[in-house]
Amino acid sequence: MEGRNKKKIGYLFAPHKKEHYTFQRLAELTQQAPDLQCQFMEFRTPFQDQGHFDLILHKATAELTDPRPEPQALIHNLEEYCQENHCKLIEPFEKLRPLTSRKELAELLAPIDVSMSLPGASHPVQCRAPPFLYCEEAPTEEALRDRGIEFPILVKPLLACGKSASHQFDILFKAADLGRIKSASIVQPLVPHREAVYKAYVIDDFVRYFTRASLRSHFSAADAQAPISFHSGNYEPVTSSAHLDATPLDDEFLQQINQQLHAQLGIALFGFDLVESTVEPGLFWIVDVNYLPTYSNIDEAPAELLRYLRRFL
């Protein structure tokens, strides 16, 4: 098929994202398709100068949250390019903006309520989001209690992506340390959970997961004294060293979670994290969601991504 008759996909990622296996393989599969072609796009080159695209898959959330004029102009120019050239943008920025604020994301996750019975199980499996409190300064103990939040607590910055500071978390063990909260934050209980975190990846109706060591939620009396600060991208210092004991997740249970998340978020390419409660049997807490993860450890991801993108061409 001649090049001018092929549909063209643009892949717009930061350099470190572009080099990831999943997206390199996605580009290879796209180029191998007889009716498609693709190109990795550049943030710093005017979009009109990069050619015509029928669809653009992007990960521009860092630019979306950067208030400086240059990144905001980039977002505006990308939207303008897509409108003028009848190009499909995945995902639209209006769907992604709520995911960049932990307050808005927590509000979107609050209605999630999955419960199903499994054959031979003595209790249903459930999925909910932990309670949360948004605060712009140190909250009171009473405010925490009113939202059903008990110590230890996890304090997260309001901004969910972009600068390194957006990934700097604190664990607080007592009310005397609440004064450390001096800016807009989300406070949640550090829910008691088993030592594995389930990293689930979604491409529309395709859902796969793997497990890895989770943030610790059980601390000795000696450890539960001074606040603990850590970067969410590297929480090895506060993970459990125990052997991972992870309950296998039922496929239909994952699909029900996916369906509710899809309805709440309005996007189809995302990842979500689950931890299993050690207090309430069968309960899984959903503790994070992010747009367009790298789909690490999911061999089928590149082909599934291309299958999904074809729907819009």
N, C-alpha and C positions, 0 to 999 in steps of 0.2 A: 504494500500500500504506500502510495506516495506520501511524503512527509506532510504536505499541506492538507491531506485528508485525515491525518491522525489527530486524535484529541490529545491535548498537551496538559500535563499536570505539573504545577510548580510546587516544590517542596521548600518551605521557608523556615529554617531552623538556625539557632545559634551554632557556631562551629563545633562545639563539643557534642551537641545533639546530632548534628549531621553525620558525624563520624561513627555513631553507634551502629552496631551490626544490624539492628532491626531496620533502620532507615536506609542504610547502604543496600541491604538486600531488597527492600521495597523498591528502590530506584532500579535495581537490576531487573526485577520482575516486570516493572513497568516498561522498561526499554525492550525487553524480550517479547512483549505482547505485540502482535502485528498491527493493532489498531491504535496503539498508544505511544507517546513519547513523554519524556519528563526532563526537568532541569532543576538543579538546586539553585535557589534564588539567593540574592544578596540583600542584606538590610540597607547597605550604604549606597547602593546603585538605584537610581530612580526606576520605579517599577515599569513605567512605560518604555524605558530603554532596554528592558530585559525580554521583550517580545510579548506575544499573545499567549495567554493561558486560558484554558476552559475551566480549570479548577485549581485552587491553591489550598494545600494543607499546611498549616502553620503552627508554630509554637512561639507566639509573640506575647506571652503573658508578662514577661519581665518588662517589655516596652509598654505594655498596657498600664502597668502600675507605676511607671516612672513619670513623675509630674513635670520633668524638664521639657522645654519646648521641642527639642529634637525628637525624642521618642514619641511624644504626642503627635507631632507632625507626621511621623512614619505611620502611626495607626490611622490617622485621617487619610493619608495618601493611599494606603492599602485599601481601605474601604471605598474610596473614590475610584480607584482603578477597577475594582471588582464591579462597581455599579456601572461605570462607563463601558466596560468591555464584556458585560453579561457573564462574568466569571463567578463561579460558585466558591464561596469562602467557607472553609471548614476549620474550626467552628466559628460562627459569627461572634463578634466581640460582645454584643449585648447579652449573649448567653454565658460568656466567660467572666464578665465583670463581677457577678456575685461570688464566684469561686475564688476571687483574689482577696476577698474580705472574710476573715474567719467569723465575724459576727453574722454576715449574710449567709455564709455557708452553714453555720450552726442552725440558723433559722430554717433553711431549706431541709436540713436533715432531721429536724425535730419531729416531723410527722411520720418518719419512717417507722413502720411497725409490721414486721413480718412474723408470722407464727404458723407452723405447720407440724403435723404429726407424721412420724416416720414409722414404718412397719417394725414391730418388735421393740420400739423404744418406750421407756417408762415415762417419758415426759416430752413435750413438744420442743422443737428448736425454734428459737426466736431471735430477732435482730432489732435493736433499737439504738438510738444515739444517746450518749450520756447527757445529763443536764448541763447547762452552761449559764454563766453570768457575764454580761458585757460590762466593763467598768473603765472609766477614764482616770481613775485614781484608786488608792487603796480602798477596797470594799470593807464593810463591817462583817463581823461573824454572823450577825443577824441576817444580813443580805444573803450570805452564803447558805445559811440554813433554810431561808425562805425558798431557795431554788433547789433544795435537796442535795446540797454539795457539802461533803465532809472532807476533813483532812485525811491523808495528804492530798494536795491539789496540784494541778498542772496549769501553769500560766503561760499563755501563748500570745505573741504580738498580734495586733489586729490585722496587719498586712500578711497575706499568706504566701506571697512569692516575690521574687525580685532580689532586693539587697540581702546580704548575709544576716543582718539583724532580724529579718523576718523569720529566721529559722532558729533563733536563740530562745530556748525554753527554760523555765525554772520549775523545780519541784519544791513546794513549801510544805512543811510538816506541822506548823503551829501558827496560831493567830498573831503572835508577836512579830512574825516576819511579813505580814501583809503590807507593811509600809514600803517594801521593796517594789510594789506595784505603783509606778509613777506616771504611766502613760496608757493609752488605749490598749486594752488587752481583753482576751477571753480567758475566763477561769472555768476549769472543769475538774471534777474529781478524778484522781488517778485511780480509776476503777480497778478493784482486785481482779487479776486475770492470770491465766496460765502463761507460761514463758514463751509461747510462740505467737507471732503476728502472721495473719493470713494476708498475703499481698495478692489481691484479686485484680485481674485486668479484663477490661471490657472493650469489645469492638462490636457495637450494636447488640446482637443476640448471642455473640460468641463470648464466653466467660471461662477463664482459666485462672488458677491460683498456684502459688507455692508458699512455703512457710520459711520463716527465718526467726532468729532470736528477737524477742520483743523488749521494749522498755520494762524494767523491773517495776513491780507494783507492791512487792513485799520487802520491807526493810527491817533490820534488827533495831532494837531500841537505841543501840549505840550509833547506828547510821542515821536514824531518823531524828537528827538534831539540827545541823546546819543546812540551810537551803542548798540545793544542787542545781547548777547551771550546766546546760549542755546544748550542742547544736543538733537539730533534728536530723541532719544529714549524716551524723556520725555519733550515735548514742551508745557505742560499745562500752564506754565507762559505766553506763547505768543499765546494762543488759544482764540477764541471768546467764550464768555459766553452766547451768544445768542442761542435761540432755533434753532436747525439744520433745515434748509430749503433746502432739497435736492431733486432735480428733479430726478424722477425714470429713470434709464438707460434702453434703448431698448436692448433686447437680441442680435439682429442682429448687432447693433452698436458695442456692446462688442465683438462679434465674428470677426467683421472686424478689430478691433484694435488687437485682439489676433492673427489673421492671419498675419498681418504686423509685429507684434513683433516677432512671431515665425520665420518668414522669415529672419528678421534682426539678431536675437540673436542665432538662431540655437538650442534652447532648448525648452522643453515642460513643465517644472515644474517651475513656477515663479509667482511672484505677481507684480502688477503695481498699482500706485496711480494716480488718476485723481482729478483735481479741475475744477470747472465750472467758466468761466469768467463772471465778472460783467460788462464788457465793450462791448464784442461782443456776441450777443445772440446765443446760441447753441454751443459755442466753449468750448471744454474741453481740458485742458492742461495735458499732461502726465508728471508727475514731479518726478517719481522714479520707478525703477524696481529692484527686488531682486530675487535671486535664492532660490528655495525651502523654502518658508515661512512656518509658522506653521499652516496655513489654519484655524486660529481661527474663530469661529462662523459659520463654514461650516460643517454641520453634515455629508454630503455625502462624504467628502474628503477622509477618510480612505479607503472606498470601491472603490472610483474612482482611488486612487493611486495604489491599488492592481490591478485593472483592467488594468491600464496602464502598470505596471511592467510585467504583464503576457505576453504582446506582445513580450518580449525579451527572453522568456524562451521556 
